[in-house]
Amino acid sequence: MTTETHSTHSRQPGGLLEGKVAVITGVGAAETIGAVTAALFVEEGAQVLATDISGAQEATAAALGPATVPFQADITREKDVEALFEHAMETFGRVDILVNVAGNPGGRRGPEVTVEEFESLTSVHLLGTLLTNKHAVRAMVPAGGGAIVNFSSAASFNIDKRISMAYSAAKSGVNSLTKSFAVHYGPQGIRVNAVAPGFTLSKKNHRVPPEALEELGGKSALGRAGQPEEQAHVAAFLASDRASFVTGVVVPVDGGWSTRLA
């Protein structure tokens, strides 16, 4: 079992999202899933409003060039989310895609779940998903539809002792919200799906102790951890017109982790 870097370039990018406008949350520093997703969307022809709470979206957007505009927002605050979509509409004239990657770490915090842990995790993952989806729908319905891709987690299906119980519960709620928005707004032309990553070597996970890195990477059926690009490519497909008859699904991108009983 190994966690070595895995090449994901099975085809040359370009054109999958040509002419689309995407709002992507959680676009922090380089090597995060959000930043990698934003870069791929630009490569595939999209214009991107890149948002994060940290301020790191400024450098990320600058690195990606004129097709990317930064915006700072806290997705747990409805006024911020409303302003985010207003800015997207003012800048680009429409919103075709929302990719909601924003989240905070779900590592085990202590032997018992505290109220502070629960509120921290559910406010970002659950409330943040609700608010971004709500305002994306408001922007998309007048234009005849759009595509939403939420980021869930393999932890929403099964339980791992290293993962916070509150995090797993919040991500299960993301799955439920994804399906609910898909059913409620499908008649208006809006598709809503979710990507459920397994253990992925994004920037924050490079700090995981080597023994934990080996254990977590080895849980997948493929015997390795995932790469941010592997999450981003699935999100791009779900957001694209190639997935025109795909809605209400949660796609595990976890190397088969959630298929195992262990």
C-alpha positions as CSV (number, residue, x, y, z in Angstrom):
1,M,0.0,0.0,0.0
2,T,1.4,3.4,-0.9
3,T,0.5,7.1,-1.1
4,E,2.7,8.0,-4.1
5,T,1.7,10.7,-6.6
6,H,-0.5,9.3,-9.3
7,S,-0.8,10.8,-12.8
8,T,-4.3,11.9,-13.7
9,H,-3.8,13.3,-17.1
10,S,-5.7,10.9,-19.3
11,R,-6.6,13.6,-21.8
12,Q,-5.6,17.1,-22.6
13,P,-7.9,19.7,-21.0
14,G,-9.9,22.3,-22.9
15,G,-13.5,23.0,-23.8
16,L,-15.5,20.8,-21.4
17,L,-16.8,24.0,-19.7
18,E,-16.3,26.5,-22.6
19,G,-18.4,29.6,-22.1
20,K,-19.6,28.7,-18.6
21,V,-19.5,30.9,-15.5
22,A,-18.7,29.1,-12.3
23,V,-18.8,30.2,-8.7
24,I,-16.4,28.0,-6.7
25,T,-16.2,28.2,-2.9
26,G,-13.3,27.1,-0.8
27,V,-10.7,28.3,-3.3
28,G,-7.9,28.8,-0.8
29,A,-4.2,28.3,-1.2
30,A,-2.5,26.2,-3.9
31,E,-2.8,22.4,-3.6
32,T,-6.2,22.5,-2.0
33,I,-9.1,20.8,-3.8
34,G,-10.8,24.1,-4.3
35,A,-7.8,25.8,-5.9
36,V,-7.1,22.8,-8.1
37,T,-10.7,22.7,-9.2
38,A,-10.7,26.4,-10.1
39,A,-7.6,25.9,-12.2
40,L,-9.1,22.9,-14.0
41,F,-12.3,24.9,-14.7
42,V,-10.3,27.7,-16.2
43,E,-8.4,25.2,-18.4
44,E,-11.7,23.8,-19.5
45,G,-12.9,27.2,-20.7
46,A,-14.9,28.5,-17.7
47,Q,-14.9,31.9,-16.1
48,V,-14.6,31.6,-12.4
49,L,-15.6,33.6,-9.3
50,A,-13.2,32.2,-6.8
51,T,-14.2,32.7,-3.2
52,D,-12.7,31.9,0.2
53,I,-12.9,33.2,3.7
54,S,-9.1,33.3,4.2
55,G,-8.0,35.9,1.6
56,A,-5.9,33.3,-0.2
57,Q,-8.3,33.5,-3.1
58,E,-6.6,36.7,-4.2
59,A,-3.3,35.0,-5.0
60,T,-5.0,31.9,-6.5
61,A,-7.1,34.1,-8.8
62,A,-4.0,36.2,-9.8
63,A,-2.2,33.0,-10.7
64,L,-5.1,31.8,-12.8
65,G,-5.3,34.9,-14.9
66,P,-8.1,37.2,-16.2
67,A,-10.7,34.4,-16.4
68,T,-10.8,34.3,-12.5
69,V,-12.1,37.0,-10.2
70,P,-11.6,36.7,-6.4
71,F,-14.2,37.4,-3.8
72,Q,-13.9,37.0,0.0
73,A,-17.0,35.6,1.8
74,D,-18.0,33.6,4.8
75,I,-20.5,31.1,3.5
76,T,-22.1,30.7,7.0
77,R,-23.3,34.3,6.7
78,E,-26.3,34.7,4.4
79,K,-25.4,38.4,3.6
80,D,-22.0,37.3,2.4
81,V,-23.4,34.5,0.2
82,E,-26.0,36.9,-1.2
83,A,-23.3,39.4,-2.0
84,L,-21.2,36.7,-3.6
85,F,-23.8,35.8,-6.1
86,E,-24.7,39.5,-6.7
87,H,-21.0,40.1,-7.6
88,A,-21.0,37.1,-9.9
89,M,-24.0,38.4,-11.7
90,E,-22.6,41.9,-12.0
91,T,-19.2,40.7,-13.2
92,F,-20.3,37.9,-15.6
93,G,-24.0,38.5,-16.2
94,R,-25.0,35.0,-15.1
95,V,-24.1,31.9,-13.1
96,D,-24.1,28.5,-14.8
97,I,-22.3,26.5,-12.1
98,L,-21.8,26.4,-8.4
99,V,-19.0,24.2,-7.0
100,N,-19.2,24.2,-3.2
101,V,-15.9,23.0,-1.9
102,A,-15.7,25.2,1.3
103,G,-15.3,23.3,4.5
104,N,-13.2,23.0,7.7
105,P,-11.2,20.0,8.9
106,G,-13.0,17.0,10.1
107,G,-10.3,15.3,12.1
108,R,-11.2,13.8,15.5
109,R,-11.1,16.6,18.0
110,G,-11.4,14.7,21.3
111,P,-13.0,11.7,23.0
112,E,-16.4,13.4,23.0
113,V,-18.2,15.8,20.6
114,T,-18.4,19.3,22.1
115,V,-21.1,21.8,21.3
116,E,-18.3,24.0,19.9
117,E,-17.1,21.3,17.5
118,F,-20.6,20.5,16.4
119,E,-21.4,24.2,15.7
120,S,-18.1,24.8,13.9
121,L,-18.5,21.8,11.5
122,T,-22.2,22.0,10.9
123,S,-22.2,25.8,10.3
124,V,-19.7,25.5,7.5
125,H,-20.5,22.1,5.9
126,L,-24.3,22.0,6.4
127,L,-25.5,25.6,6.7
128,G,-22.9,26.8,4.1
129,T,-24.2,24.2,1.7
130,L,-27.8,25.3,2.2
131,L,-27.0,29.0,1.7
132,T,-24.8,28.6,-1.3
133,N,-27.3,26.2,-3.0
134,K,-30.2,28.5,-2.1
135,H,-28.6,31.6,-3.7
136,A,-27.2,29.6,-6.7
137,V,-30.8,28.5,-7.5
138,R,-32.0,32.1,-7.3
139,A,-29.4,33.1,-9.8
140,M,-29.9,30.1,-12.1
141,V,-33.7,29.8,-12.4
142,P,-34.3,33.0,-14.4
143,A,-31.6,31.8,-16.9
144,G,-33.3,28.4,-17.4
145,G,-31.1,26.3,-15.2
146,G,-27.6,25.3,-14.2
147,A,-25.5,22.8,-12.4
148,I,-24.5,22.5,-8.7
149,V,-21.7,20.3,-7.4
150,N,-21.4,20.0,-3.6
151,F,-18.5,18.4,-1.9
152,S,-19.4,15.8,0.6
153,S,-17.1,13.1,2.0
154,A,-16.6,9.3,2.1
155,A,-17.1,9.9,5.8
156,S,-20.8,10.5,5.0
157,F,-21.3,6.8,4.2
158,N,-19.3,5.0,6.8
159,I,-17.3,5.8,9.9
160,D,-13.6,6.0,10.6
161,K,-12.2,6.4,14.1
162,R,-10.0,9.3,13.0
163,I,-12.9,11.3,11.8
164,S,-15.1,13.5,13.9
165,M,-18.7,12.2,14.5
166,A,-20.0,15.7,13.9
167,Y,-18.1,15.9,10.6
168,S,-19.6,12.6,9.4
169,A,-23.1,13.8,10.4
170,A,-22.7,17.2,8.7
171,K,-21.5,15.5,5.4
172,S,-24.4,13.1,5.5
173,G,-26.6,16.2,5.7
174,V,-24.8,17.6,2.6
175,N,-25.8,14.4,0.7
176,S,-29.4,14.9,1.8
177,L,-29.4,18.6,0.8
178,T,-28.0,17.6,-2.6
179,K,-30.8,15.2,-3.3
180,S,-33.4,17.6,-2.0
181,F,-32.3,20.5,-4.2
182,A,-32.1,18.1,-7.1
183,V,-35.7,17.0,-6.7
184,H,-37.1,20.4,-5.9
185,Y,-35.4,22.3,-8.7
186,G,-35.0,19.7,-11.4
187,P,-38.2,21.0,-13.2
188,Q,-36.4,24.4,-13.4
189,G,-33.5,22.8,-15.2
190,I,-31.1,22.7,-12.3
191,R,-29.0,19.6,-11.7
192,V,-27.5,19.0,-8.3
193,N,-24.9,16.4,-7.5
194,A,-22.1,15.8,-5.0
195,V,-18.6,14.5,-5.0
196,A,-17.6,12.5,-1.9
197,P,-13.8,12.4,-1.6
198,G,-11.9,9.8,0.2
199,F,-8.5,10.6,1.8
200,T,-6.9,13.0,-0.6
201,L,-3.4,14.5,-0.6
202,S,-4.6,18.2,-0.5
203,K,-2.3,20.7,1.2
204,K,-3.7,20.2,4.7
205,N,-3.2,16.4,4.6
206,H,0.5,16.7,3.8
207,R,0.8,17.6,7.5
208,V,-0.6,14.3,8.6
209,P,1.9,12.1,10.5
210,P,3.6,9.5,8.2
211,E,2.0,6.5,10.0
212,A,-1.5,8.0,9.7
213,L,-0.8,8.9,6.1
214,E,0.1,5.3,5.3
215,E,-3.0,4.0,7.2
216,L,-5.5,6.4,5.6
217,G,-4.1,6.0,2.1
218,G,-4.1,2.3,2.4
219,K,-7.8,2.1,3.2
220,S,-8.8,2.5,-0.4
221,A,-9.2,-0.5,-2.6
222,L,-6.5,1.0,-4.8
223,G,-4.1,1.1,-1.9
224,R,-3.3,4.8,-2.1
225,A,-4.5,8.2,-1.3
226,G,-6.2,10.4,-3.9
227,Q,-5.0,13.6,-5.6
228,P,-6.9,16.9,-5.7
229,E,-7.0,16.7,-9.5
230,E,-8.9,13.4,-9.3
231,Q,-11.7,15.1,-7.3
232,A,-11.6,18.2,-9.6
233,H,-12.0,16.1,-12.8
234,V,-15.2,14.4,-11.5
235,A,-16.6,17.8,-10.4
236,A,-15.9,19.2,-13.9
237,F,-17.8,16.3,-15.5
238,L,-20.8,16.7,-13.2
239,A,-20.9,20.5,-13.9
240,S,-20.6,20.0,-17.7
241,D,-23.3,19.3,-20.3
242,R,-21.9,15.8,-20.7
243,A,-23.7,15.0,-17.4
244,S,-27.0,16.5,-18.7
245,F,-29.0,13.5,-17.3
246,V,-27.2,13.1,-14.0
247,T,-28.7,14.6,-11.0
248,G,-29.3,13.8,-7.3
249,V,-26.3,11.5,-7.0
250,V,-23.4,11.4,-4.6
251,V,-20.3,10.1,-6.4
252,P,-17.6,8.5,-4.2
253,V,-14.2,9.5,-5.5
254,D,-12.4,7.5,-2.9
255,G,-10.5,4.7,-4.6
256,G,-13.1,2.2,-3.3
257,W,-12.7,3.1,0.4
258,S,-16.5,3.3,1.0
259,T,-17.0,-0.1,-0.7
260,R,-14.9,-1.8,2.0
261,L,-16.4,-3.0,5.2
262,A,-13.3,-2.1,7.2
